[in-house]
Amino acid sequence: MSVIDPLPERAAETTPEHPWPVRVLSLKISDYVDRMSQLWVEGQVVQLTPRGATAFLTLRDPEVDMSLPVAVPMNAVKAMPVPLTQGARVVLQAKPTFWTRRGSLQLEARQIRPVGIGDLLARVEILKRTLAAEGLFDPQRKRPIPFLPGLVGLITGRASAAERDVVENARRRWPAVCFEVREVAVQGPGAVAEVVTALRELDADQAVEVIVIARGGGALEELLPFSNEAMVRAVAQARTPVISAIGHEVDQPLLDLVADWRASTPTDAGRRLVPDAAQERTAVTTGRARMVRALTRRVEAERRSLRSLRSRPVMADPVALVRLRRAEVEALRGRATTRIETRIQRADDQVAHLLRQVTALSPQSTLERGYAVVQHRDGRVVMDQHDVGIDELLRVRVARGDFGVRPVASSDELPELSDAPDDGRRDSAPGPSSARNRRKLPAAGRD
């Protein structure tokens, strides 16, 4: 007889060999949910079905696509200060329950209360402050609207008056304007998701140059989707400039603050999208007329100036000014020539004077006065008689040439030669001493 293994007590103890059956899992979930305490939950009623003493409704989160079924006693529904309708925002006290057979979670409500307008406005104000602190409403991040967009993206309700207002007013001003229309739900539980999806599609289209989100007027609850955080952030992230045209002048959802331009009404958005063709045509015509007048005045002023210039004496004889300048140039040229010649003459005189000085101070002039230069064989000049040796060959340079000599005696041995006066005359009959001296002196230029 085989023994059946007991089932694991906890989920962490299950294994492929010891799994939980579905019924056990459902019972475990039911036990866990039953231990939860009552809680208050808020949402939007998207479906309401009364059945006897109980009303069944679907409570949806307005921020995301998520909902839960709720069972509410009809007594609690009838005790509400205002009738419960689809789309209403409510807060209810409920106890979560889990249906083991269907495997579904449901809320069993004890009380249900409507969310007041004051509460909604307070929540919108809190969201407004949060987004403003992040800089989503900063005017510096807003992009300019194109002057004449080639293709306009329009997000609006299906067959709505807002669509007609935008399209007709835009085409009335500029008939050639083109639209890419996305018809979506502009109120109710699916409004936010459909508007965001259409916005992203148009923003991805490179041909769309501006996007308009338009909706007619309505109650505050109907305009709440356009203050939804997901929609506001989607507009802030869009690459294409966005125009908000929601409700009337007094309505101001958060979409108006994050959009690049706010139109007071859909009609105002149609006027802002494109320029008025008639006004532009008038402006062009007026501009052309002003340009023609300005150009005509300028031409007339230039003609008067030319006539005034031609009437001047210098224009009667244009060469007169040239002659005057030519005379000035020739006078300056003559003065320059005279000064240059004077300077050259003075320089010539100075050169001649310096030449005479150099000539007078040159060694050649000294030689021409009867002096001679005596040099050793190595070129040294004889400065002292004691430097000269007997029979040393010396070179004597005179004014016209040179010759060689050899000393035969010192000055001490020839006193008569050094003391005898030189009067430039010779004795007709030289004595023996003179003859002797001539024999001692060798011929000039010979060793």
C-alpha positions as CSV (number, residue, x, y, z in Angstrom):
1,M,0.0,0.0,0.0
2,S,1.6,3.3,-1.2
3,V,1.8,6.4,0.9
4,I,0.9,9.7,-0.8
5,D,3.4,12.5,-0.1
6,P,2.0,15.5,1.6
7,L,1.7,18.8,-0.3
8,P,4.2,21.6,0.5
9,E,2.9,24.1,3.0
10,R,4.6,27.2,1.4
11,A,5.1,28.3,-2.1
12,A,8.9,28.4,-1.7
13,E,8.8,24.6,-0.9
14,T,7.2,23.6,-4.2
15,T,9.3,21.7,-6.7
16,P,8.8,20.1,-10.1
17,E,8.3,16.8,-8.3
18,H,6.0,18.3,-5.7
19,P,3.9,21.1,-7.3
20,W,0.7,22.7,-6.1
21,P,-2.6,21.9,-7.9
22,V,-4.5,24.9,-9.2
23,R,-7.1,24.5,-6.5
24,V,-4.5,24.7,-3.8
25,L,-3.0,27.9,-5.3
26,S,-6.5,29.5,-5.5
27,L,-7.1,28.6,-1.9
28,K,-3.8,30.0,-0.8
29,I,-4.4,33.3,-2.7
30,S,-7.9,33.4,-1.2
31,D,-6.6,32.9,2.3
32,Y,-4.0,35.7,1.7
33,V,-6.6,38.1,0.3
34,D,-9.0,37.4,3.2
35,R,-6.4,38.5,5.7
36,M,-6.3,41.9,4.1
37,S,-8.1,44.7,5.9
38,Q,-10.7,47.0,4.4
39,L,-9.3,49.9,2.5
40,W,-10.4,53.1,0.6
41,V,-9.8,53.1,-3.1
42,E,-10.4,55.8,-5.8
43,G,-11.2,55.4,-9.4
44,Q,-13.6,56.1,-12.3
45,V,-16.8,54.3,-13.0
46,V,-16.7,52.9,-16.5
47,Q,-19.5,50.4,-16.3
48,L,-22.6,50.3,-14.0
49,T,-25.0,47.4,-13.9
50,P,-27.7,47.3,-11.1
51,R,-28.9,43.8,-10.3
52,G,-31.5,43.6,-7.5
53,A,-30.0,44.5,-4.2
54,T,-26.4,44.8,-5.6
55,A,-24.9,47.1,-8.2
56,F,-22.0,45.8,-10.2
57,L,-19.6,48.3,-11.6
58,T,-16.0,48.5,-13.0
59,L,-13.6,50.8,-11.3
60,R,-10.9,52.1,-13.6
61,D,-7.7,53.9,-12.8
62,P,-7.8,57.2,-14.9
63,E,-4.0,57.3,-15.2
64,V,-3.4,53.8,-16.6
65,D,-5.5,51.2,-18.4
66,M,-6.3,49.0,-15.3
67,S,-9.6,48.2,-13.7
68,L,-11.3,45.9,-11.1
69,P,-14.9,44.7,-10.7
70,V,-16.7,46.0,-7.7
71,A,-19.9,44.9,-6.0
72,V,-21.8,47.6,-4.2
73,P,-25.1,47.3,-2.2
74,M,-27.8,49.3,-3.9
75,N,-28.6,51.0,-0.5
76,A,-25.1,52.5,-0.6
77,V,-25.6,53.6,-4.2
78,K,-28.9,55.2,-3.4
79,A,-27.5,57.0,-0.4
80,M,-25.1,59.0,-2.5
81,P,-25.9,62.7,-2.7
82,V,-25.8,62.7,-6.5
83,P,-26.8,59.9,-8.8
84,L,-24.0,57.5,-9.8
85,T,-23.3,57.6,-13.5
86,Q,-20.6,56.2,-15.8
87,G,-17.5,58.3,-15.9
88,A,-17.9,59.6,-12.4
89,R,-15.0,59.8,-10.0
90,V,-15.7,57.9,-6.8
91,V,-14.0,56.8,-3.6
92,L,-15.2,53.7,-1.9
93,Q,-14.5,51.5,1.1
94,A,-14.1,47.9,0.1
95,K,-12.8,44.5,1.1
96,P,-10.8,42.6,-1.5
97,T,-12.1,39.0,-2.2
98,F,-10.7,36.3,-4.4
99,W,-13.0,33.9,-6.3
100,T,-11.3,30.6,-6.2
101,R,-13.3,29.0,-9.0
102,R,-12.8,31.8,-11.5
103,G,-9.4,32.9,-10.2
104,S,-10.4,36.5,-10.2
105,L,-10.1,39.4,-7.7
106,Q,-13.1,41.5,-6.8
107,L,-13.9,44.3,-4.4
108,E,-16.9,44.2,-2.1
109,A,-17.8,47.8,-1.3
110,R,-19.4,48.9,2.0
111,Q,-19.5,52.6,1.3
112,I,-19.2,54.7,-1.9
113,R,-18.8,58.5,-2.1
114,P,-18.4,60.8,-5.1
115,V,-15.1,62.8,-5.5
116,G,-16.1,66.4,-5.2
117,I,-15.1,69.1,-7.7
118,G,-13.0,70.7,-4.9
119,D,-11.0,67.5,-4.5
120,L,-10.4,67.3,-8.2
121,L,-9.3,70.9,-8.5
122,A,-6.9,70.4,-5.5
123,R,-5.3,67.4,-7.2
124,V,-4.9,69.3,-10.5
125,E,-3.3,72.2,-8.6
126,I,-0.8,69.8,-6.9
127,L,0.0,68.3,-10.3
128,K,0.3,71.8,-11.7
129,R,2.9,72.8,-9.1
130,T,4.9,69.6,-9.6
131,L,5.1,70.0,-13.4
132,A,5.9,73.7,-13.0
133,A,8.8,72.8,-10.7
134,E,10.1,70.5,-13.4
135,G,10.1,73.3,-15.9
136,L,7.5,71.9,-18.2
137,F,5.6,75.3,-18.3
138,D,8.8,77.4,-18.8
139,P,8.2,79.9,-21.6
140,Q,11.8,79.4,-22.8
141,R,11.1,75.8,-23.9
142,K,8.1,76.8,-26.1
143,R,8.7,76.5,-29.8
144,P,7.5,79.1,-32.4
145,I,4.5,78.2,-34.6
146,P,5.3,78.1,-38.3
147,F,4.1,81.1,-40.3
148,L,2.5,79.0,-43.0
149,P,2.6,75.2,-42.3
150,G,2.4,72.9,-45.2
151,L,0.5,70.2,-43.3
152,V,-1.5,70.6,-40.0
153,G,-2.2,67.7,-37.6
154,L,-5.5,67.9,-35.9
155,I,-6.6,65.8,-32.9
156,T,-10.3,66.2,-32.1
157,G,-13.5,64.3,-31.4
158,R,-15.3,62.3,-33.9
159,A,-17.5,64.5,-36.1
160,S,-17.2,67.3,-33.6
161,A,-18.0,71.0,-33.9
162,A,-14.4,71.7,-32.8
163,E,-13.1,70.0,-36.0
164,R,-15.4,72.1,-38.1
165,D,-14.4,75.3,-36.3
166,V,-10.7,74.7,-36.8
167,V,-10.8,73.5,-40.4
168,E,-13.4,76.0,-41.7
169,N,-11.8,79.0,-40.1
170,A,-8.3,78.0,-41.3
171,R,-9.5,77.4,-44.9
172,R,-11.5,80.6,-44.9
173,R,-8.2,82.5,-44.2
174,W,-5.9,80.3,-46.4
175,P,-7.8,78.0,-48.7
176,A,-4.8,75.8,-49.6
177,V,-4.1,74.6,-46.0
178,C,-4.0,70.8,-45.6
179,F,-5.0,68.8,-42.5
180,E,-4.1,65.4,-41.2
181,V,-7.0,64.6,-38.9
182,R,-7.1,62.0,-36.0
183,E,-10.6,61.5,-34.6
184,V,-10.3,60.2,-31.0
185,A,-12.4,60.1,-27.8
186,V,-12.0,63.5,-26.0
187,Q,-13.8,62.4,-22.8
188,G,-14.3,59.3,-20.9
189,P,-11.9,56.6,-19.7
190,G,-10.1,56.1,-23.1
191,A,-9.6,59.7,-23.9
192,V,-6.1,60.0,-22.5
193,A,-4.7,56.9,-24.2
194,E,-6.3,57.8,-27.6
195,V,-5.1,61.4,-27.6
196,V,-1.5,60.4,-26.6
197,T,-1.5,57.7,-29.3
198,A,-2.7,60.1,-32.0
199,L,-0.2,62.8,-30.8
200,R,2.7,60.4,-31.1
201,E,1.6,59.3,-34.6
202,L,1.4,62.8,-35.9
203,D,4.7,63.8,-34.2
204,A,6.4,61.0,-36.0
205,D,5.2,62.2,-39.4
206,Q,7.9,64.5,-40.8
207,A,5.4,66.3,-43.1
208,V,3.3,67.6,-40.1
209,E,4.6,71.0,-39.0
210,V,2.2,71.8,-36.3
211,I,-0.4,69.8,-34.2
212,V,-3.7,71.1,-32.8
213,I,-5.5,69.4,-30.0
214,A,-9.1,70.7,-30.0
215,R,-12.2,70.1,-28.0
216,G,-15.4,72.1,-27.4
217,G,-16.6,73.3,-24.0
218,G,-17.9,71.1,-21.3
219,A,-18.0,70.5,-17.6
220,L,-14.9,70.3,-15.4
221,E,-15.1,66.5,-15.2
222,E,-15.3,66.2,-19.0
223,L,-12.1,68.3,-19.4
224,L,-10.1,66.5,-16.8
225,P,-8.4,64.2,-19.3
226,F,-6.6,67.3,-20.6
227,S,-5.1,67.8,-17.2
228,N,-3.8,64.3,-17.1
229,E,-0.1,63.9,-16.3
230,A,0.5,61.4,-19.0
231,M,-1.0,63.7,-21.7
232,V,0.9,66.7,-20.4
233,R,4.2,64.9,-20.5
234,A,3.5,63.5,-24.0
235,V,3.0,67.1,-25.3
236,A,6.1,68.3,-23.5
237,Q,8.2,65.5,-25.2
238,A,6.7,66.1,-28.7
239,R,9.1,67.3,-31.4
240,T,6.4,69.2,-33.3
241,P,4.9,72.5,-32.0
242,V,1.5,71.9,-30.3
243,I,-1.5,74.3,-30.1
244,S,-4.0,73.7,-27.4
245,A,-7.6,74.6,-28.2
246,I,-9.6,73.1,-25.3
247,G,-13.0,74.5,-24.2
248,H,-13.7,78.2,-23.9
249,E,-11.7,81.2,-22.7
250,V,-12.4,80.5,-19.0
251,D,-11.3,76.9,-19.3
252,Q,-7.6,76.3,-18.6
253,P,-6.5,72.7,-18.4
254,L,-2.8,71.9,-17.8
255,L,-2.5,71.2,-21.5
256,D,-2.8,74.9,-22.2
257,L,0.2,75.5,-20.0
258,V,2.5,73.0,-21.6
259,A,1.5,73.6,-25.2
260,D,3.6,75.9,-27.3
261,W,0.6,78.2,-27.9
262,R,-2.8,78.4,-26.3
263,A,-5.9,79.2,-28.3
264,S,-8.9,80.4,-26.4
265,T,-11.3,78.4,-28.6
266,P,-11.1,76.0,-31.6
267,T,-12.1,78.9,-33.7
268,D,-9.2,81.0,-32.4
269,A,-6.9,78.1,-33.2
270,G,-8.1,78.1,-36.8
271,R,-7.3,81.8,-37.1
272,R,-3.9,81.3,-35.5
273,L,-2.8,78.4,-37.7
274,V,-2.4,80.3,-41.0
275,P,-2.3,83.9,-42.1
276,D,-5.2,85.7,-43.7
277,A,-4.6,85.5,-47.5
278,A,-6.6,88.8,-48.1
279,Q,-4.5,90.6,-45.4
280,E,-1.3,89.2,-46.8
281,R,-2.3,90.3,-50.3
282,T,-3.1,93.8,-49.1
283,A,0.2,93.9,-47.2
284,V,2.1,92.9,-50.3
285,T,0.3,95.4,-52.5
286,T,0.9,98.2,-49.9
287,G,4.5,97.2,-49.6
288,R,5.0,97.3,-53.3
289,A,3.4,100.7,-53.5
290,R,5.6,102.0,-50.7
291,M,8.7,100.5,-52.4
292,V,7.8,102.2,-55.7
293,R,7.3,105.6,-54.0
294,A,10.5,105.3,-52.1
295,L,12.5,104.3,-55.2
296,T,10.9,107.1,-57.2
297,R,11.9,109.6,-54.5
298,R,15.4,108.2,-54.4
299,V,15.8,108.5,-58.2
300,E,14.5,112.1,-58.2
301,A,16.9,113.0,-55.3
302,E,19.8,111.5,-57.3
303,R,18.8,113.4,-60.4
304,R,18.7,116.7,-58.5
305,S,22.1,115.9,-57.1
306,L,23.5,115.3,-60.5
307,R,22.0,118.5,-61.9
308,S,23.6,120.4,-59.0
309,L,26.9,118.9,-59.6
310,R,26.8,119.6,-63.3
311,S,26.0,123.2,-62.6
312,R,29.2,123.8,-60.7
313,P,32.1,125.7,-62.4
314,V,34.5,122.8,-62.0
315,M,32.1,120.6,-64.1
316,A,31.9,123.4,-66.8
317,D,35.7,123.0,-67.3
318,P,36.7,119.6,-65.8
319,V,40.3,120.0,-67.0
320,A,40.9,123.1,-64.9
321,L,41.3,121.1,-61.7
322,V,43.8,118.9,-63.6
323,R,45.8,121.9,-64.8
324,L,45.9,123.3,-61.3
325,R,47.2,120.0,-59.8
326,R,49.7,119.7,-62.7
327,A,51.1,123.1,-62.0
328,E,51.4,122.1,-58.3
329,V,53.2,118.9,-59.3
330,E,55.6,120.7,-61.6
331,A,56.4,123.3,-59.0
332,L,57.1,120.6,-56.4
333,R,59.2,118.7,-58.9
334,G,61.3,121.9,-59.7
335,R,61.8,122.6,-56.0
336,A,62.8,118.9,-55.5
337,T,65.3,119.1,-58.4
338,T,66.9,122.3,-57.2
339,R,67.3,121.0,-53.7
340,I,68.8,117.7,-55.0
341,E,71.3,119.6,-57.3
342,T,72.3,121.9,-54.4
343,R,72.9,118.9,-52.1
344,I,74.9,117.2,-54.8
345,Q,77.1,120.3,-55.4
346,R,77.7,120.7,-51.7
347,A,78.6,117.0,-51.5
348,D,81.1,117.5,-54.5
349,D,82.7,120.4,-52.7
350,Q,83.0,118.4,-49.5
351,V,84.5,115.5,-51.4
352,A,87.1,117.8,-53.1
353,H,88.0,119.4,-49.8
354,L,88.5,116.0,-48.2
355,L,90.5,114.8,-51.2
356,R,92.8,117.8,-50.8
357,Q,93.2,117.0,-47.1
358,V,93.9,113.4,-47.8
359,T,96.5,114.3,-50.5
360,A,98.2,116.8,-48.2
361,L,98.4,114.2,-45.4
362,S,99.3,111.3,-47.6
363,P,102.9,109.7,-47.4
364,Q,103.3,110.4,-51.1
365,S,103.2,114.1,-50.5
366,T,105.8,113.7,-47.8
367,L,108.0,111.9,-50.3
368,E,107.6,114.5,-52.9
369,R,109.0,117.1,-50.5
370,G,112.3,115.2,-50.5
371,Y,111.9,112.7,-47.8
372,A,112.6,109.0,-48.2
373,V,111.5,105.8,-46.4
374,V,114.1,103.3,-45.5
375,Q,113.1,99.7,-44.9
376,H,114.8,96.4,-43.9
377,R,114.6,93.5,-46.2
378,D,111.6,92.1,-44.3
379,G,109.6,95.4,-44.8
380,R,110.2,96.9,-41.4
381,V,110.8,100.7,-41.5
382,V,114.1,101.8,-40.1
383,M,113.3,103.9,-37.0
384,D,116.7,103.9,-35.3
385,Q,120.2,104.0,-36.7
386,H,121.4,101.4,-34.3
387,D,119.0,98.9,-35.9
388,V,121.0,99.0,-39.2
389,G,124.0,96.8,-39.6
390,I,127.1,97.5,-41.8
391,D,126.7,96.1,-45.3
392,E,122.9,95.4,-44.6
393,L,120.9,95.7,-47.7
394,L,118.3,98.4,-47.2
395,R,115.5,99.6,-49.4
396,V,115.0,103.3,-49.9
397,R,111.6,104.5,-51.2
398,V,111.5,108.0,-52.7
399,A,108.8,110.0,-54.5
400,R,109.4,108.3,-57.8
401,G,110.7,104.8,-57.3
402,D,113.0,103.0,-54.9
403,F,116.6,101.7,-54.8
404,G,118.8,99.6,-52.5
405,V,121.7,100.8,-50.4
406,R,124.3,99.3,-48.1
407,P,125.8,101.2,-45.2
408,V,129.6,101.1,-45.1
409,A,130.1,102.9,-41.8
410,S,128.3,104.3,-38.9
411,S,127.5,108.0,-38.3
412,D,130.3,108.1,-35.7
413,E,132.9,107.2,-38.3
414,L,131.7,109.8,-40.8
415,P,131.4,113.0,-39.0
416,E,132.2,115.1,-42.0
417,L,129.3,113.6,-44.0
418,S,126.7,114.2,-41.3
419,D,128.1,117.7,-40.4
420,A,128.9,119.0,-44.0
421,P,126.2,121.4,-45.2
422,D,124.2,120.4,-48.3
423,D,123.9,123.5,-50.4
424,G,123.1,121.6,-53.5
425,R,126.5,122.2,-55.2
426,R,129.4,120.0,-55.9
427,D,133.2,120.9,-56.0
428,S,134.6,121.0,-59.5
429,A,137.7,119.3,-58.3
430,P,136.9,116.9,-55.5
431,G,139.6,116.1,-53.1
432,P,141.1,112.9,-52.2
433,S,138.6,112.5,-49.4
434,S,135.6,112.8,-51.6
435,A,137.1,110.4,-54.1
436,R,137.7,108.0,-51.3
437,N,134.2,108.3,-50.1
438,R,132.8,107.7,-53.5
439,R,134.8,104.5,-53.8
440,K,133.4,103.3,-50.5
441,L,129.7,103.8,-51.5
442,P,128.5,101.1,-53.9
443,A,126.2,101.8,-56.8
444,A,122.5,102.1,-55.9
445,G,120.6,98.9,-56.4
446,R,123.6,96.6,-56.3
447,D,124.8,94.3,-53.6
